[in-house]
Amino acid sequence: MAFFSIITPTWNQAEYIEDTIKSVLTQRFTDLEYIIIDNCSDDGTEEIVRRYAEEDQRIRYIREPDHGQAEAINKGLKAATGEVVCWLNSDDFYFDEYVLENVEAYFKRYPKAGVVAGDAWYCDKDKNLTEYNESDRGIGKKALRRWYYIVQPAMFWRNHGILLDESYHYAFDWKFFIELFEKEKVLWAHEPYAVYRMYEDNKTGQDNAKRKKEIWRLQEELGDSKANVAWCKHVYEAYEKAEEKNRPKAKKRIDRMSRILFHLSGRRIACF
Protein backbone atom coordinates (compact mmCIF):
# COMPACT_ATOMS: atom_id res chain seq x y z
CA MET A 1 0.00 0.00 0.00
CA ALA A 2 1.40 3.36 -1.04
CA PHE A 3 1.02 6.63 0.84
CA PHE A 4 -0.37 8.47 -2.21
CA SER A 5 -2.79 7.25 -4.87
CA ILE A 6 -2.75 9.69 -7.78
CA ILE A 7 -5.45 9.31 -10.44
CA THR A 8 -5.32 10.73 -13.94
CA PRO A 9 -8.41 10.38 -16.16
CA THR A 10 -7.64 10.92 -19.82
CA TRP A 11 -9.09 10.88 -23.29
CA ASN A 12 -7.13 12.04 -26.35
CA GLN A 13 -4.67 14.22 -24.46
CA ALA A 14 -1.46 13.15 -26.20
CA GLU A 15 -0.51 16.81 -26.56
CA TYR A 16 -0.31 17.31 -22.78
CA ILE A 17 -0.25 14.03 -20.86
CA GLU A 18 3.52 13.57 -20.94
CA ASP A 19 3.92 16.74 -18.86
CA THR A 20 1.40 15.32 -16.38
CA ILE A 21 3.13 11.95 -16.11
CA LYS A 22 6.60 13.45 -15.73
CA SER A 23 5.42 15.76 -12.97
CA VAL A 24 4.25 12.71 -10.97
CA LEU A 25 7.14 10.36 -11.61
CA THR A 26 9.82 12.96 -10.86
CA GLN A 27 8.48 13.68 -7.35
CA ARG A 28 11.14 13.38 -4.65
CA PHE A 29 8.57 11.56 -2.47
CA THR A 30 8.30 8.19 -4.22
CA ASP A 31 5.83 6.19 -2.12
CA LEU A 32 2.96 6.41 -4.58
CA GLU A 33 0.81 4.50 -7.01
CA TYR A 34 -0.21 6.23 -10.21
CA ILE A 35 -3.53 5.12 -11.72
CA ILE A 36 -4.19 6.32 -15.27
CA ILE A 37 -7.73 5.74 -16.57
CA ASP A 38 -7.94 6.03 -20.37
CA ASN A 39 -11.26 6.16 -22.23
CA CYS A 40 -9.74 4.33 -25.25
CA SER A 41 -7.81 7.30 -26.65
CA ASP A 42 -6.89 7.07 -30.33
CA ASP A 43 -4.52 10.04 -30.66
CA GLY A 44 -1.26 8.54 -29.37
CA THR A 45 -2.07 8.80 -25.65
CA GLU A 46 -1.90 5.01 -25.27
CA GLU A 47 1.60 4.81 -26.71
CA ILE A 48 2.87 7.53 -24.36
CA VAL A 49 1.34 5.96 -21.25
CA ARG A 50 2.51 2.43 -22.08
CA ARG A 51 6.06 3.67 -22.65
CA TYR A 52 6.18 5.16 -19.16
CA ALA A 53 4.36 2.19 -17.61
CA GLU A 54 7.03 -0.17 -18.95
CA GLU A 55 9.69 1.92 -17.23
CA ASP A 56 7.93 2.53 -13.90
CA GLN A 57 5.95 -0.16 -12.06
CA ARG A 58 4.12 2.42 -9.97
CA ILE A 59 1.86 3.11 -12.98
CA ARG A 60 -1.40 1.17 -13.26
CA TYR A 61 -2.88 1.73 -16.70
CA ILE A 62 -6.60 1.01 -17.14
CA ARG A 63 -7.78 1.43 -20.73
CA GLU A 64 -11.50 0.85 -21.22
CA PRO A 65 -14.63 2.81 -22.23
CA ASP A 66 -16.33 5.07 -19.73
CA HIS A 67 -19.27 7.49 -19.74
CA GLY A 68 -17.41 10.60 -18.69
CA GLN A 69 -14.74 12.04 -16.46
CA ALA A 70 -16.59 11.42 -13.19
CA GLU A 71 -16.93 7.71 -13.93
CA ALA A 72 -13.26 7.49 -14.89
CA ILE A 73 -12.14 9.18 -11.67
CA ASN A 74 -14.44 6.93 -9.64
CA LYS A 75 -12.78 3.88 -11.20
CA GLY A 76 -9.48 5.22 -9.94
CA LEU A 77 -10.85 6.06 -6.49
CA LYS A 78 -12.27 2.55 -6.14
CA ALA A 79 -8.93 1.04 -7.17
CA ALA A 80 -6.85 3.33 -4.94
CA THR A 81 -5.01 1.72 -2.03
CA GLY A 82 -3.14 4.80 -0.82
CA GLU A 83 -3.63 6.54 2.51
CA VAL A 84 -4.06 9.85 0.66
CA VAL A 85 -5.75 10.28 -2.72
CA CYS A 86 -6.08 12.97 -5.37
CA TRP A 87 -6.65 13.33 -9.08
CA LEU A 88 -4.55 15.19 -11.60
CA ASN A 89 -6.14 15.80 -14.99
CA SER A 90 -4.12 14.93 -18.07
CA ASP A 91 -3.55 18.54 -19.11
CA ASP A 92 -2.39 19.72 -15.65
CA PHE A 93 0.85 19.06 -13.77
CA TYR A 94 2.50 19.47 -10.39
CA PHE A 95 4.33 22.72 -9.72
CA ASP A 96 7.67 21.14 -8.82
CA GLU A 97 9.27 17.92 -7.57
CA TYR A 98 8.71 18.81 -3.88
CA VAL A 99 4.88 18.82 -3.93
CA LEU A 100 4.20 15.32 -2.55
CA GLU A 101 7.03 15.65 -0.05
CA ASN A 102 5.48 18.83 1.31
CA VAL A 103 1.93 17.42 1.36
CA GLU A 104 3.05 14.26 3.17
CA ALA A 105 4.77 16.40 5.79
CA TYR A 106 1.54 18.34 6.44
CA PHE A 107 -0.50 15.16 6.89
CA LYS A 108 2.12 13.75 9.28
CA ARG A 109 2.34 17.01 11.24
CA TYR A 110 -1.45 17.45 11.45
CA PRO A 111 -2.97 13.96 11.88
CA LYS A 112 -6.49 15.39 12.36
CA ALA A 113 -6.43 17.09 8.96
CA GLY A 114 -8.55 15.27 6.39
CA VAL A 115 -7.69 17.55 3.48
CA VAL A 116 -4.57 19.48 2.52
CA ALA A 117 -5.50 22.25 0.09
CA GLY A 118 -2.68 23.93 -1.78
CA ASP A 119 -2.42 26.98 -4.01
CA ALA A 120 -2.03 26.76 -7.77
CA TRP A 121 -1.00 28.63 -10.87
CA TYR A 122 -3.03 28.94 -14.05
CA CYS A 123 -1.08 28.63 -17.28
CA ASP A 124 -1.80 28.77 -21.00
CA LYS A 125 -1.44 25.93 -23.50
CA ASP A 126 2.31 26.51 -23.68
CA LYS A 127 2.80 26.36 -19.89
CA ASN A 128 3.32 30.10 -19.49
CA LEU A 129 2.17 30.97 -15.95
CA THR A 130 -0.66 33.51 -16.05
CA GLU A 131 -2.33 33.84 -12.63
CA TYR A 132 -1.66 32.74 -9.06
CA ASN A 133 -4.57 31.39 -7.02
CA GLU A 134 -4.78 31.01 -3.25
CA SER A 135 -6.96 28.00 -2.56
CA ASP A 136 -9.01 29.65 0.18
CA ARG A 137 -9.07 33.09 -1.52
CA GLY A 138 -8.84 34.46 2.00
CA ILE A 139 -12.46 33.55 2.76
CA GLY A 140 -12.43 29.95 4.01
CA LYS A 141 -14.58 27.03 2.99
CA LYS A 142 -18.15 28.26 3.68
CA ALA A 143 -18.29 30.26 0.44
CA LEU A 144 -17.62 27.05 -1.50
CA ARG A 145 -21.36 26.33 -1.55
CA ARG A 146 -21.77 29.42 -3.75
CA TRP A 147 -18.44 29.85 -5.53
CA TYR A 148 -16.20 27.07 -6.83
CA TYR A 149 -12.99 28.92 -6.11
CA ILE A 150 -10.53 26.12 -5.23
CA VAL A 151 -8.16 24.69 -7.84
CA GLN A 152 -8.80 20.96 -7.88
CA PRO A 153 -5.35 19.54 -8.82
CA ALA A 154 -3.89 21.15 -5.67
CA MET A 155 -6.25 19.14 -3.39
CA PHE A 156 -5.21 16.02 -1.43
CA TRP A 157 -7.42 14.09 1.04
CA ARG A 158 -7.39 11.00 3.21
CA ASN A 159 -8.80 7.97 1.48
CA HIS A 160 -12.23 7.33 3.04
CA GLY A 161 -13.85 5.93 -0.10
CA ILE A 162 -15.85 9.06 -0.99
CA LEU A 163 -16.92 9.03 -4.67
CA LEU A 164 -18.13 11.53 -7.26
CA ASP A 165 -21.73 11.96 -8.39
CA GLU A 166 -21.61 10.62 -11.96
CA SER A 167 -24.90 12.28 -12.90
CA TYR A 168 -22.98 15.57 -13.17
CA HIS A 169 -20.79 16.28 -16.19
CA TYR A 170 -19.44 19.75 -15.33
CA ALA A 171 -20.10 20.25 -11.60
CA PHE A 172 -19.18 16.82 -10.24
CA ASP A 173 -15.95 18.11 -8.71
CA TRP A 174 -17.66 21.12 -7.13
CA LYS A 175 -20.28 18.92 -5.45
CA PHE A 176 -17.60 16.47 -4.35
CA PHE A 177 -15.48 19.13 -2.63
CA ILE A 178 -18.49 20.74 -0.94
CA GLU A 179 -19.29 17.38 0.64
CA LEU A 180 -15.66 16.54 1.42
CA PHE A 181 -14.86 19.91 3.00
CA GLU A 182 -17.95 19.73 5.21
CA LYS A 183 -16.96 16.28 6.52
CA GLU A 184 -13.22 16.82 6.95
CA LYS A 185 -10.90 19.27 8.67
CA VAL A 186 -9.22 21.29 5.90
CA LEU A 187 -5.65 22.51 6.18
CA TRP A 188 -4.98 25.46 3.87
CA ALA A 189 -1.34 25.15 2.84
CA HIS A 190 -0.38 28.38 1.13
CA GLU A 191 2.15 26.79 -1.19
CA PRO A 192 1.87 26.24 -4.96
CA TYR A 193 1.15 22.56 -5.61
CA ALA A 194 -0.24 22.45 -9.14
CA VAL A 195 -0.41 24.19 -12.49
CA TYR A 196 -3.82 24.22 -14.15
CA ARG A 197 -4.04 24.75 -17.90
CA MET A 198 -6.76 27.24 -18.83
CA TYR A 199 -7.84 27.22 -22.46
CA GLU A 200 -11.07 27.22 -24.45
CA ASP A 201 -11.18 23.47 -25.05
CA ASN A 202 -11.10 22.39 -21.42
CA LYS A 203 -14.25 22.14 -19.35
CA THR A 204 -13.62 25.19 -17.20
CA GLY A 205 -12.82 27.19 -20.30
CA GLN A 206 -16.12 26.05 -21.78
CA ASP A 207 -18.29 28.26 -19.63
CA ASN A 208 -21.46 27.34 -21.48
CA ALA A 209 -25.16 26.98 -20.85
CA LYS A 210 -24.82 23.27 -20.05
CA ARG A 211 -22.43 24.09 -17.22
CA LYS A 212 -24.71 26.87 -15.94
CA LYS A 213 -27.63 24.44 -15.97
CA GLU A 214 -25.68 22.08 -13.73
CA ILE A 215 -24.83 24.93 -11.36
CA TRP A 216 -28.55 25.72 -11.15
CA ARG A 217 -29.27 22.06 -10.43
CA LEU A 218 -26.54 21.89 -7.77
CA GLN A 219 -27.90 24.97 -6.01
CA GLU A 220 -31.39 23.44 -6.05
CA GLU A 221 -29.95 20.28 -4.54
CA LEU A 222 -28.10 22.19 -1.81
CA GLY A 223 -31.31 24.05 -1.00
CA ASP A 224 -29.63 26.93 0.83
CA SER A 225 -31.29 29.88 -0.88
CA LYS A 226 -34.33 30.26 -3.10
CA ALA A 227 -32.95 33.60 -4.28
CA ASN A 228 -29.70 31.98 -5.38
CA VAL A 229 -31.55 29.17 -7.17
CA ALA A 230 -33.65 31.76 -9.02
CA TRP A 231 -30.54 33.70 -10.04
CA CYS A 232 -28.78 30.56 -11.28
CA LYS A 233 -31.84 29.68 -13.35
CA HIS A 234 -31.83 33.18 -14.82
CA VAL A 235 -28.12 32.94 -15.68
CA TYR A 236 -28.62 29.55 -17.36
CA GLU A 237 -31.52 30.86 -19.45
CA ALA A 238 -29.53 33.98 -20.41
CA TYR A 239 -26.57 31.83 -21.45
CA GLU A 240 -28.81 29.52 -23.45
CA LYS A 241 -30.38 32.45 -25.29
CA ALA A 242 -26.97 34.06 -25.94
CA GLU A 243 -25.61 30.81 -27.40
CA GLU A 244 -28.68 30.34 -29.60
CA LYS A 245 -28.15 33.85 -31.02
CA ASN A 246 -24.33 33.59 -31.03
CA ARG A 247 -23.83 36.56 -28.71
CA PRO A 248 -20.74 35.85 -26.57
CA LYS A 249 -20.69 39.42 -25.23
CA ALA A 250 -24.08 38.83 -23.61
CA LYS A 251 -22.57 35.93 -21.66
CA LYS A 252 -19.72 38.13 -20.46
CA ARG A 253 -22.21 40.77 -19.30
CA ILE A 254 -24.26 38.31 -17.28
CA ASP A 255 -21.08 36.84 -15.78
CA ARG A 256 -19.95 40.32 -14.66
CA MET A 257 -23.38 40.90 -13.13
CA SER A 258 -23.15 37.61 -11.27
CA ARG A 259 -19.77 38.54 -9.77
CA ILE A 260 -21.01 41.96 -8.72
CA LEU A 261 -24.12 40.43 -7.16
CA PHE A 262 -21.95 37.93 -5.29
CA HIS A 263 -20.12 40.73 -3.50
CA LEU A 264 -23.19 42.94 -2.98
CA SER A 265 -25.11 40.02 -1.45
CA GLY A 266 -22.35 39.17 1.00
CA ARG A 267 -21.39 36.03 -1.00
CA ARG A 268 -24.92 34.63 -0.79
CA ILE A 269 -25.85 34.84 -4.49
CA ALA A 270 -23.64 33.72 -7.37
CA CYS A 271 -23.45 31.54 -10.47
CA PHE A 272 -19.86 30.95 -11.51
Residue pairs with C-beta under 8 A, 6 or more apart in sequence:
1 81
1 82
1 83
2 31
2 32
2 33
2 58
2 81
2 82
2 83
3 29
3 31
3 32
3 82
3 83
3 84
3 104
4 29
4 31
4 32
4 33
4 82
4 83
4 84
4 85
4 86
4 100
4 103
4 104
4 156
5 32
5 33
5 35
5 76
5 79
5 80
5 81
5 82
5 84
5 85
5 86
5 159
6 24
6 32
6 33
6 34
6 35
6 82
6 85
6 86
6 87
6 88
7 35
7 36
7 37
7 73
7 76
7 77
7 80
7 85
7 86
7 87
7 88
8 17
8 20
8 21
8 24
8 34
8 35
8 36
8 37
8 76
8 87
8 88
8 89
8 90
9 37
9 39
9 66
9 69
9 72
9 73
9 76
9 87
9 89
9 90
10 17
10 36
10 37
10 38
10 39
10 41
10 45
10 49
10 72
10 89
10 90
11 38
11 39
11 40
11 41
11 45
11 72
12 41
12 42
12 43
12 45
13 20
13 41
13 43
13 45
13 90
13 91
14 41
14 43
14 44
14 45
14 48
15 91
16 90
16 91
16 197
17 45
17 48
17 49
17 90
17 91
18 48
19 93
19 127
20 88
20 89
20 90
20 91
20 92
20 93
21 34
21 36
21 48
21 49
21 52
21 59
22 93
23 88
23 93
23 94
24 32
24 34
24 88
24 94
25 34
25 52
25 56
25 58
25 59
26 97
27 94
27 97
27 98
27 99
27 100
27 101
28 97
28 98
28 100
28 101
29 100
29 101
29 104
30 58
32 58
32 82
32 100
33 58
33 60
33 80
33 81
33 82
34 56
34 58
34 59
34 60
35 60
35 62
35 76
35 79
35 80
36 49
36 53
36 59
36 60
36 61
36 62
36 90
37 62
37 66
37 72
37 73
37 75
37 76
38 45
38 46
38 49
38 61
38 62
38 63
38 64
39 64
39 65
39 66
39 72
40 63
40 64
40 65
41 63
45 90
46 63
49 59
49 61
50 61
52 59
53 59
53 61
60 79
62 75
62 76
62 79
66 72
66 75
67 166
68 166
68 169
69 169
69 172
69 203
70 164
70 165
70 166
70 168
70 169
70 172
71 166
73 87
73 164
74 163
74 164
74 166
76 87
77 85
77 87
77 161
77 162
77 163
77 164
78 163
80 159
82 159
83 107
83 158
83 159
84 103
84 104
84 107
84 156
84 157
84 158
84 159
85 156
85 157
85 158
85 159
86 153
86 155
86 156
86 157
87 152
87 153
88 94
88 153
88 194
89 152
89 153
91 197
91 202
92 153
92 194
92 195
92 196
92 197
93 194
93 195
94 100
94 153
94 193
94 194
94 195
95 120
95 121
95 192
95 193
95 194
95 195
96 192
99 118
99 193
99 194
102 189
102 191
102 193
103 116
103 118
103 156
103 189
103 193
106 113
106 116
106 187
106 189
107 113
107 116
107 156
107 158
110 187
112 185
113 184
113 185
113 186
113 187
114 157
114 158
114 160
114 180
114 183
114 184
114 185
114 186
115 155
115 156
115 157
115 158
115 180
115 181
115 184
115 185
115 186
115 187
116 155
116 156
116 157
116 187
116 189
117 135
117 136
117 150
117 154
117 155
117 156
117 186
117 187
117 188
117 189
118 135
118 154
118 155
118 156
118 189
118 190
118 191
118 192
118 193
118 194
119 132
119 133
119 134
119 135
119 151
119 154
119 189
119 190
119 191
119 192
119 193
120 132
120 133
120 135
120 151
120 153
120 154
120 192
120 193
120 194
120 195
120 196
121 129
121 130
121 131
121 132
121 133
121 192
121 194
121 195
121 196
122 129
122 130
122 131
122 132
122 133
122 151
122 195
122 196
122 197
122 198
123 129
123 130
123 195
123 196
123 197
123 198
124 130
124 197
124 198
124 199
125 197
125 199
127 195
127 197
129 195
130 198
132 192
133 149
133 151
134 190
135 149
135 150
135 151
135 154
135 155
135 188
135 189
135 190
136 150
136 188
137 143
137 149
139 149
139 267
141 181
141 182
141 186
143 149
143 267
144 150
144 174
144 177
144 178
144 181
145 178
145 222
145 224
146 228
146 262
146 267
146 268
146 269
146 270
147 262
147 267
147 270
147 272
148 171
148 173
148 174
148 177
148 272
150 177
151 194
151 196
152 173
152 177
152 196
153 193
153 194
153 195
153 196
154 192
154 193
154 194
155 177
156 193
157 180
157 184
158 184
162 176
162 179
162 180
162 183
164 172
164 173
164 175
164 176
165 172
165 175
165 176
166 172
168 175
168 214
168 217
168 218
169 210
169 214
170 203
170 210
170 211
170 214
170 215
171 211
171 214
171 215
171 217
171 218
174 215
174 218
175 218
175 221
178 222
198 204
198 205
199 205
200 206
203 211
207 251
207 255
207 272
208 239
208 243
209 236
209 239
209 240
209 242
209 243
212 232
212 235
212 236
212 239
212 240
212 271
213 236
213 240
215 232
215 235
215 236
215 271
215 272
216 229
216 232
216 233
216 235
216 236
216 271
219 225
219 228
219 229
219 232
219 271
220 229
225 268
225 269
227 268
227 269
228 268
228 269
228 270
228 271
231 258
231 261
231 269
231 270
231 271
232 271
235 254
235 258
235 271
236 271
238 250
238 251
238 254
239 251
239 254
241 250
242 248
242 250
242 251
242 254
243 251
255 272
258 270
258 271
258 272
259 270
259 272
261 269
261 270
262 269
262 270
262 272
